[in-house]
Amino acid sequence: MTDPFSPDSPDPDAPGPPAWAELADGQSVTAQIIGRIHRPGTGGGWWYKLRLPIWAEAQLPDRITVVPDSVVFCVPARLVTPIEDIDYSGVPTRRERPPARPPRSSTAAPAGRWSVQHLPAPVGGPGRRVIHHESCWIPTGDPDLTLDQALRELARPGSEACAACDARHLPQS
């Protein structure tokens, strides 16, 4: 069976049914539903893969113009609202498998370098520090701490491990 989410599916540019999608700035726009995805686990639930028509710049030999294009993105279902009297029964639906559980013996912190992100303190309150692994997508500067130094930093009051990167595997004291 062909995966409807694959670029190799039969006609991936076929229009899907429209729905209202809420953008990050609060705007509601009409987007085409490409598919539904159920993701298990934390942060999972139902997500929609949407296509939003946009204009794109096109460089021609004698001028610059605009041409129709689209952006494809995924959002949680809570940001998508069906439009009355539209049939959504043909929307391809997929359920992802739950992530494999790591073996119980893999409690060791990942190898690599670590960094500390200093967050502003509320007025009269203590500052916060977030420990990040070098692979984290949150930019924090040069990762210049060893694992031992990162663990000592994490043990200080007001410190916490980043929940988005491998620092979440650090042992909490």
C-alpha positions in Angstrom: 0.0 0.0 0.0 1.3 3.5 -0.9 1.9 5.8 2.0 -0.3 8.9 1.4 2.2 11.0 3.3 5.1 10.0 1.0 6.1 12.3 -1.8 5.8 9.2 -4.0 2.1 8.8 -3.4 -0.1 9.1 -6.4 -0.6 12.9 -7.0 0.8 14.5 -3.8 -0.4 17.8 -5.1 -4.0 16.8 -5.3 -6.1 19.3 -3.4 -7.4 18.1 0.0 -10.5 19.4 1.7 -10.2 22.9 3.2 -10.2 23.7 6.9 -9.5 26.7 9.1 -6.0 26.7 10.5 -4.8 29.0 13.3 -1.3 30.4 12.6 1.2 31.3 15.3 0.2 35.0 15.2 -3.5 34.2 15.8 -4.6 34.6 12.2 -7.1 32.0 10.9 -6.5 31.0 7.3 -8.0 28.4 4.9 -5.6 25.5 4.3 -5.9 22.2 2.5 -5.8 19.1 4.7 -3.2 16.6 3.3 -3.5 14.1 6.1 -4.1 13.2 9.7 -1.4 11.7 12.0 -1.8 10.2 15.4 1.4 10.5 17.4 1.6 8.5 20.7 3.3 9.7 23.8 4.0 13.1 25.3 3.2 15.9 22.9 1.4 13.5 20.7 -2.2 13.1 19.9 -3.8 14.0 16.6 -1.9 16.3 14.2 -2.9 17.6 10.7 -0.6 17.9 7.8 -1.7 21.0 5.9 -0.9 22.8 2.7 -1.2 26.6 2.6 -1.2 28.3 -0.8 1.2 31.3 -1.0 2.9 33.5 -3.6 6.5 32.9 -4.4 9.0 35.1 -6.2 10.0 33.9 -9.6 13.0 35.2 -11.5 12.4 35.4 -15.2 15.0 36.5 -17.8 13.5 40.0 -18.1 11.7 40.6 -14.8 10.8 39.3 -11.4 7.2 38.1 -10.9 5.2 36.0 -8.5 3.9 32.5 -9.1 1.5 30.3 -7.0 3.3 28.0 -4.6 2.5 26.4 -1.3 3.9 25.6 2.2 3.3 22.2 3.8 3.4 22.1 7.7 2.0 20.0 10.6 0.0 21.4 13.5 -1.8 19.8 16.4 -5.5 19.1 15.8 -6.5 21.8 18.3 -5.3 24.4 15.8 -7.5 23.1 12.9 -11.3 23.8 12.7 -13.5 21.9 10.2 -15.6 23.9 7.8 -19.3 23.2 7.9 -20.6 20.8 5.2 -17.1 19.7 4.1 -16.5 15.9 3.9 -13.3 14.9 5.6 -13.8 11.1 5.3 -11.3 10.8 2.4 -8.4 12.4 4.4 -5.5 9.9 4.6 -5.0 8.9 8.2 -1.9 7.3 9.8 -1.1 6.2 13.3 2.6 6.3 14.3 4.0 3.5 16.4 5.0 4.4 20.0 8.7 5.1 20.4 10.7 2.1 21.5 11.5 2.2 25.2 15.2 2.4 26.0 16.6 -0.5 27.9 16.6 -0.1 31.6 20.4 -0.2 31.7 20.8 2.9 29.6 20.5 5.5 32.4 23.9 6.9 31.6 24.0 10.5 30.5 25.0 11.0 26.8 28.6 11.8 26.0 29.5 15.3 24.8 29.9 18.8 26.0 27.3 20.9 27.9 26.3 24.5 28.3 24.4 26.7 30.8 21.7 29.1 29.8 21.3 31.9 32.3 17.7 33.1 32.4 16.6 36.5 33.8 15.4 36.4 37.4 12.0 37.8 38.3 12.2 41.0 40.5 13.4 39.9 43.9 13.6 36.2 42.8 16.5 33.8 42.2 17.9 33.4 38.7 17.4 30.2 36.7 19.9 28.2 34.8 19.0 25.6 32.2 21.6 22.9 31.3 21.8 22.0 27.6 23.6 19.2 25.6 25.8 20.3 22.7 23.2 18.8 20.3 20.4 21.0 21.6 18.6 23.2 19.0 18.3 26.1 21.6 21.3 28.3 21.0 23.2 28.9 24.3 26.7 29.7 23.2 29.7 27.4 23.3 29.2 24.1 25.1 32.3 24.3 27.4 31.3 22.1 30.3 32.3 18.5 30.9 29.6 16.0 32.2 30.9 16.4 35.8 30.7 20.1 35.6 27.2 20.0 34.1 26.0 17.6 36.9 27.5 20.0 39.5 25.7 22.9 37.8 22.4 20.9 37.7 22.7 20.3 41.5 22.7 24.0 42.2 19.4 25.6 43.4 17.6 27.2 40.4 19.1 24.8 37.8 17.1 22.5 35.6 17.8 20.2 32.7 16.5 21.3 29.3 13.5 19.2 28.4 14.1 19.5 24.6 17.6 17.9 24.4 19.7 15.1 25.8 20.1 17.0 29.1 16.7 15.5 30.1 18.6 12.2 30.6 20.9 13.8 33.3 20.3 12.3 36.7 18.4 14.8 38.9 19.6 15.0 42.5 
